[in-house]
Amino acid sequence: MTKKFKGKFIKQIMIYGVILLVSSLISELVTQLWPGFPMPPALIGMILLYLLLTLKIVKLEQVEGVSNFFVQIISLIFIPSGIALVTKLDILKNEGLQIVIVVVISTLMLLLFTAGIAWVLVQVKEWIQNRRASRQVEMDLEED
């Protein structure tokens, strides 16, 4: 491993560390304000990283190496969840059908909600583009 690569990788790890720290603090704050509405720090971290990338506060190159590493080891990340699931087989045996129905219905609701939000965003984008185009036409007509 070259010295330059190590430094870049360490910088990327530090960015992720700060994001995880901030997301943990936000999660704790949300839990204190709304005890019945827990927010997982991982979800807050993903939203935070998305916002930082979208607003170009963090550039993709600054987190790409560590992100690729995490994608490569993602199966290891789910091992604790799988083990926890196996320890609850008695619950799955008694209430498995209800759990499957809830998962299917909530997945469909999530897909419909996501599609609806995407449709609204596309409509807003088209409206903005049409408005800009009409303003440009008006400005061109005024100049003539």
WOHURA-V703301 format. One record per residue. N is the residue number from 1. PHI is phi in whole degrees, -180 to 180 (none if undefined). OMEGA is omega in whole degrees, -180 to 180 (NA if undefined). BURIAL is 1 if it has 16 or more other C-alpha atoms within 10 Angstrom, else 0. Layout:
# WOHURA-V703301
n=N phi=PHI omega=OMEGA burial=BURIAL
n=N phi=PHI omega=OMEGA burial=BURIAL
This chain:
# WOHURA-V703301
n=1 phi=none omega=-179 burial=0
n=2 phi=-78 omega=-178 burial=0
n=3 phi=-64 omega=-180 burial=0
n=4 phi=-64 omega=180 burial=0
n=5 phi=-64 omega=179 burial=0
n=6 phi=-61 omega=-180 burial=0
n=7 phi=-63 omega=179 burial=0
n=8 phi=-65 omega=-179 burial=1
n=9 phi=-66 omega=179 burial=1
n=10 phi=-64 omega=177 burial=0
n=11 phi=-62 omega=179 burial=0
n=12 phi=-65 omega=177 burial=1
n=13 phi=-61 omega=180 burial=1
n=14 phi=-65 omega=177 burial=0
n=15 phi=-61 omega=178 burial=1
n=16 phi=-63 omega=179 burial=1
n=17 phi=-62 omega=179 burial=0
n=18 phi=-65 omega=179 burial=0
n=19 phi=-62 omega=179 burial=1
n=20 phi=-65 omega=178 burial=1
n=21 phi=-63 omega=-179 burial=0
n=22 phi=-63 omega=180 burial=1
n=23 phi=-67 omega=176 burial=1
n=24 phi=-66 omega=178 burial=1
n=25 phi=-65 omega=178 burial=0
n=26 phi=-64 omega=179 burial=1
n=27 phi=-61 omega=179 burial=1
n=28 phi=-65 omega=178 burial=1
n=29 phi=-64 omega=179 burial=0
n=30 phi=-62 omega=179 burial=1
n=31 phi=-64 omega=178 burial=0
n=32 phi=-70 omega=-178 burial=0
n=33 phi=-76 omega=-179 burial=0
n=34 phi=-129 omega=-176 burial=0
n=35 phi=-59 omega=-179 burial=0
n=36 phi=-85 omega=-176 burial=0
n=37 phi=-129 omega=-179 burial=0
n=38 phi=-73 omega=177 burial=0
n=39 phi=-115 omega=179 burial=1
n=40 phi=-66 omega=-180 burial=0
n=41 phi=-59 omega=180 burial=1
n=42 phi=-64 omega=178 burial=0
n=43 phi=-66 omega=178 burial=0
n=44 phi=-63 omega=179 burial=1
n=45 phi=-62 omega=179 burial=1
n=46 phi=-65 omega=178 burial=0
n=47 phi=-64 omega=180 burial=0
n=48 phi=-63 omega=178 burial=1
n=49 phi=-63 omega=177 burial=1
n=50 phi=-60 omega=180 burial=0
n=51 phi=-63 omega=179 burial=0
n=52 phi=-63 omega=178 burial=0
n=53 phi=-71 omega=-179 burial=0
n=54 phi=-66 omega=-180 burial=0
n=55 phi=-82 omega=178 burial=0
n=56 phi=60 omega=173 burial=0
n=57 phi=-75 omega=174 burial=0
n=58 phi=-113 omega=179 burial=0
n=59 phi=-91 omega=-177 burial=0
n=60 phi=-56 omega=-179 burial=0
n=61 phi=-62 omega=-178 burial=0
n=62 phi=-76 omega=-179 burial=1
n=63 phi=-129 omega=-173 burial=1
n=64 phi=-63 omega=-177 burial=0
n=65 phi=-63 omega=180 burial=0
n=66 phi=-68 omega=178 burial=1
n=67 phi=-61 omega=178 burial=0
n=68 phi=-62 omega=177 burial=0
n=69 phi=-62 omega=180 burial=0
n=70 phi=-63 omega=178 burial=0
n=71 phi=-64 omega=180 burial=0
n=72 phi=-67 omega=-177 burial=0
n=73 phi=-107 omega=-174 burial=0
n=74 phi=-61 omega=-180 burial=0
n=75 phi=-64 omega=178 burial=0
n=76 phi=-68 omega=-178 burial=0
n=77 phi=-67 omega=-177 burial=0
n=78 phi=-89 omega=180 burial=0
n=79 phi=-60 omega=179 burial=0
n=80 phi=-59 omega=179 burial=0
n=81 phi=-65 omega=178 burial=0
n=82 phi=-64 omega=178 burial=0
n=83 phi=-66 omega=178 burial=0
n=84 phi=-62 omega=178 burial=0
n=85 phi=-66 omega=-180 burial=0
n=86 phi=-65 omega=180 burial=0
n=87 phi=-72 omega=-179 burial=0
n=88 phi=-109 omega=-178 burial=0
n=89 phi=-62 omega=179 burial=0
n=90 phi=-64 omega=177 burial=0
n=91 phi=-68 omega=179 burial=0
n=92 phi=-62 omega=180 burial=0
n=93 phi=-65 omega=-177 burial=0
n=94 phi=-79 omega=-172 burial=0
n=95 phi=-125 omega=-176 burial=0
n=96 phi=-61 omega=-179 burial=0
n=97 phi=-64 omega=178 burial=0
n=98 phi=-63 omega=180 burial=0
n=99 phi=-64 omega=179 burial=0
n=100 phi=-62 omega=180 burial=0
n=101 phi=-63 omega=179 burial=0
n=102 phi=-63 omega=180 burial=0
n=103 phi=-64 omega=-179 burial=0
n=104 phi=-65 omega=-179 burial=0
n=105 phi=-64 omega=-179 burial=0
n=106 phi=-67 omega=177 burial=0
n=107 phi=-65 omega=178 burial=0
n=108 phi=-63 omega=178 burial=0
n=109 phi=-62 omega=179 burial=0
n=110 phi=-64 omega=179 burial=0
n=111 phi=-63 omega=179 burial=0
n=112 phi=-65 omega=179 burial=0
n=113 phi=-63 omega=179 burial=0
n=114 phi=-63 omega=178 burial=0
n=115 phi=-63 omega=179 burial=0
n=116 phi=-64 omega=178 burial=0
n=117 phi=-64 omega=179 burial=0
n=118 phi=-62 omega=180 burial=0
n=119 phi=-63 omega=179 burial=0
n=120 phi=-61 omega=180 burial=0
n=121 phi=-64 omega=177 burial=0
n=122 phi=-65 omega=179 burial=0
n=123 phi=-63 omega=179 burial=0
n=124 phi=-64 omega=179 burial=0
n=125 phi=-62 omega=179 burial=0
n=126 phi=-64 omega=179 burial=0
n=127 phi=-63 omega=179 burial=0
n=128 phi=-64 omega=180 burial=0
n=129 phi=-65 omega=179 burial=0
n=130 phi=-65 omega=179 burial=0
n=131 phi=-66 omega=177 burial=0
n=132 phi=-64 omega=-180 burial=0
n=133 phi=-65 omega=180 burial=0
n=134 phi=-67 omega=176 burial=0
n=135 phi=-65 omega=180 burial=0
n=136 phi=-65 omega=178 burial=0
n=137 phi=-64 omega=178 burial=0
n=138 phi=-61 omega=180 burial=0
n=139 phi=-68 omega=178 burial=0
n=140 phi=-67 omega=179 burial=0
n=141 phi=-68 omega=179 burial=0
n=142 phi=-65 omega=-179 burial=0
n=143 phi=-70 omega=-179 burial=0
n=144 phi=-78 omega=NA burial=0
